[in-house]
Every structure is written in C-alpha cells, then in structure tokens.
Amino acid sequence: MHFSRFPRLHWAHLPTALEPMDRLSETLGGPRIWIKRDDCTGMSTGGNKTRKLEFLMAEAKAEGADMVMTQGATQSNHARQTAAFAARLGVKCHILLEDRTGSNDPNYNYNGNVFLDFLHGASAEKRPGGQDMNAEMEAVAEQFRAKGLKVYTIPGGGSNPTGALGYANAAMELVQQANAMDLKIDRLVHATGSAGTQAGLVVGLKAINANIPLLGIGVRAPKEKQEENVFKLAEATAEKLGCPSVVSREDIEANTDYVGDGYGIPTPACLEAIELFAQLEGLLLDPVYSGKGAAGLIDLVKSGAFSGDENIVFLHTGGAAALFGYTDAFSYDKPVEQTAE
C-alpha cells in the first residue's frame, strides 16, 4: 500500500506508543493487555480522528476549500479535531451538532468538546436527534456556497474512503511496532461507531496479511447494521487503495452488547472501565467511545473469551475532552473545606 499517492498533512504525532497495561492485566487476571495510544495523536488533545483528517483536510486543501463542514453528536470528538485542523489550515469551519441524548445538562451542551469547537474558532448549529445529518449538512453547505464560499464537507466521524486511509496506514504502523518488539498480537480491540476506524484497520491488516483478528465494540448501531456499515466502507477503501476484494464479510466482527441505553449514554460498566483505566494506569477514556470499548474488553476478559497467554491490544481512540461534559455521571465528593480556627 503506497499512501504517498494521496494528499496528506503530516500533522499527527506518529507513531503513537504501544504500551503494556500490566496493572490492569494483573487486576483482571486474564491475558496481557496492551494499549495503542491514539489518544496521543497531537491535534487538540488527540484522538483517532487525527489520522483520518490528515488525508481529508489535505484533500480539502487540494480542492481549494475555504470552508470545511462536518457533523456529529453534541460531544463529537471528530468535530473538535476538525475545528483544530481548520484553524491550523486557515479555513473556516462550520459544524452541525445532533442532539442524540436529549440531555439538558449545561456541561454536556456547552463544555468539553463543544467548548473546544468554539475555542478553535468554529461556528455551529444544532439539530434534533434522528435527522439525516449528512443531508442536513449538504443543505447548509449549499447555503454557504450560494454566498461564494468553496465548502468541503466531511461525513460524521470522517468515515469515508479518504478518511479510512488513516487507519489502513495505522495497521501497518502497529504491525511494524509489534515486529520490532517481538510482540505477537493475538487480537486487536477498539470502539467502533461511524465505521471508518474499523474499516481502515481491517483493510490494512488484510492487505499486509497480518493475521490479526479485529474486534470492534459497538457504541451505537445494532450488530448486523454495524458490521454491514464497516464492510461497505472497507470495500470502498480497499478499492481506493488498489487492493479490491482483500476484505471478506467474515473479516468484520462487531460486538454490540455494550451500547446500553443508546449512543452517548454511559453505562455503569462504561463508568467502571473509565475509573479502572484512570486509577490503575493513569489513562483517561471517554464516556462515548473508548469507555464503552474498554467495558466490552473488560467483560470479555472476565468471561474467559481470551486465554491467559494471549496478547490483546486495545486501540485507544481518545476523547477525554468529553469527560468534562459528563461530570454529573460521576459521584465524587467535593474537597473538604478547611474551616478557620
């Protein structure tokens, strides 16, 4: 796979670290668990969208765009990183935020990623849940185009064949790191939502014959729909890379048992996973993606899905900024005030 054929902005901090999580592994008493630190990609606190946006925003630049538009949920990590890229590129950014949770919490609606959207200079507008958000985005883009702006639109999550190139490339990076460490990876696990990360990874892993099974822990759609979305995008990505048919339907596996009440609504297991990673490894997960992905991983380890001598890699997709939109989900005591004597 020759990625230099595609426009790219080399702004991510790569390669991201591949590290063991020994305290978590010991606590769970299962396989040795490793973490691929894609929360450390560098743009606006990092996250998995940076790899995608290197290709997407380079394409926008090549097309002469003076505005980029994207859409996502209220606490969208992708929106925040898109706004950061736009700021650095010197173009306008407009975001449509979909209310998928119905929350009235001011922290959720204005703190965390939303605050960072505005801090990066983006403008935004909201839509109720259940809309065809890509269609809504294109309609708004046409309004800006009518005013003379050249608008480049990016689907939710940056999940199209151009964006998925970032994770096809990440698959090669991961395998190169494992080879240098003499690390045999038995399974790669990550949170899967808009499908771009999983689609890119499976194409990259299959194209280099890595023989590493990939499991996506779903955060939104039912299993069949999630797997079909990933497969469709994987096929298009493989075609773009020049290796059509490298992925079969059987290569796509998503476990959607950990979604809970819906997208963006933390489950007790998600909150427990966030606390375990923070208190055992000093790592911050988010309540929407990585927290639910970790909850699935932890439950699978506890249920004996992996043998004790396996090496399981958890891809950290980032998103810690969203924690500040979910403070009410945690119940920590406030610091005790010292009284004057």
Rosetta blueprint (number, residue, H / E / L):
1 M L
2 H L
3 F H
4 S H
5 R H
6 F L
7 P L
8 R L
9 L L
10 H L
11 W L
12 A L
13 H L
14 L L
15 P L
16 T L
17 A L
18 L E
19 E E
20 P E
21 M L
22 D H
23 R H
24 L H
25 S H
26 E H
27 T H
28 L H
29 G L
30 G L
31 P L
32 R E
33 I E
34 W E
35 I E
36 K E
37 R L
38 D H
39 D H
40 C H
41 T L
42 G L
43 M L
44 S L
45 T L
46 G L
47 G L
48 N L
49 K H
50 T H
51 R H
52 K H
53 L H
54 E H
55 F H
56 L H
57 M H
58 A H
59 E H
60 A H
61 K H
62 A H
63 E L
64 G L
65 A L
66 D L
67 M E
68 V E
69 M E
70 T E
71 Q E
72 G E
73 A E
74 T L
75 Q L
76 S L
77 N H
78 H H
79 A H
80 R H
81 Q H
82 T H
83 A H
84 A H
85 F H
86 A H
87 A H
88 R H
89 L H
90 G L
91 V L
92 K E
93 C E
94 H E
95 I E
96 L E
97 L E
98 E E
99 D E
100 R L
101 T L
102 G L
103 S L
104 N L
105 D L
106 P H
107 N H
108 Y H
109 N H
110 Y H
111 N L
112 G L
113 N H
114 V H
115 F H
116 L H
117 D H
118 F H
119 L H
120 H L
121 G L
122 A L
123 S E
124 A E
125 E E
126 K E
127 R E
128 P E
129 G L
130 G L
131 Q L
132 D L
133 M H
134 N H
135 A H
136 E H
137 M H
138 E H
139 A H
140 V H
141 A H
142 E H
143 Q H
144 F H
145 R H
146 A H
147 K L
148 G L
149 L L
150 K L
151 V E
152 Y E
153 T E
154 I E
155 P L
156 G H
157 G H
158 G H
159 S L
160 N L
161 P H
162 T H
163 G H
164 A H
165 L H
166 G H
167 Y H
168 A H
169 N H
170 A H
171 A H
172 M H
173 E H
174 L H
175 V H
176 Q H
177 Q H
178 A H
179 N H
180 A H
181 M L
182 D L
183 L L
184 K L
185 I L
186 D L
187 R E
188 L E
189 V E
190 H E
191 A E
192 T E
193 G L
194 S L
195 A L
196 G H
197 T H
198 Q H
199 A H
200 G H
201 L H
202 V H
203 V H
204 G H
205 L H
206 K H
207 A H
208 I L
209 N L
210 A L
211 N L
212 I L
213 P L
214 L E
215 L E
216 G E
217 I E
218 G E
219 V L
220 R L
221 A L
222 P L
223 K H
224 E H
225 K H
226 Q H
227 E H
228 E H
229 N H
230 V H
231 F H
232 K H
233 L H
234 A H
235 E H
236 A H
237 T H
238 A H
239 E H
240 K H
241 L H
242 G L
243 C L
244 P L
245 S L
246 V L
247 V L
248 S L
249 R H
250 E H
251 D H
252 I L
253 E L
254 A E
255 N E
256 T L
257 D L
258 Y L
259 V L
260 G L
261 D L
262 G L
263 Y L
264 G L
265 I L
266 P L
267 T L
268 P H
269 A H
270 C H
271 L H
272 E H
273 A H
274 I H
275 E H
276 L H
277 F H
278 A H
279 Q H
280 L H
281 E H
282 G L
283 L L
284 L L
285 L L
286 D L
287 P L
288 V L
289 Y L
290 S H
291 G H
292 K H
293 G H
294 A H
295 A H
296 G H
297 L H
298 I H
299 D H
300 L H
301 V H
302 K H
303 S L
304 G L
305 A L
306 F L
307 S L
308 G L
309 D L
310 E L
311 N E
312 I E
313 V E
314 F E
315 L E
316 H L
317 T L
318 G L
319 G L
320 A H
321 A H
322 A H
323 L H
324 F H
325 G H
326 Y L
327 T H
328 D H
329 A H
330 F L
331 S L
332 Y L
333 D L
334 K L
335 P L
336 V L
337 E L
338 Q L
339 T L
340 A L
341 E L
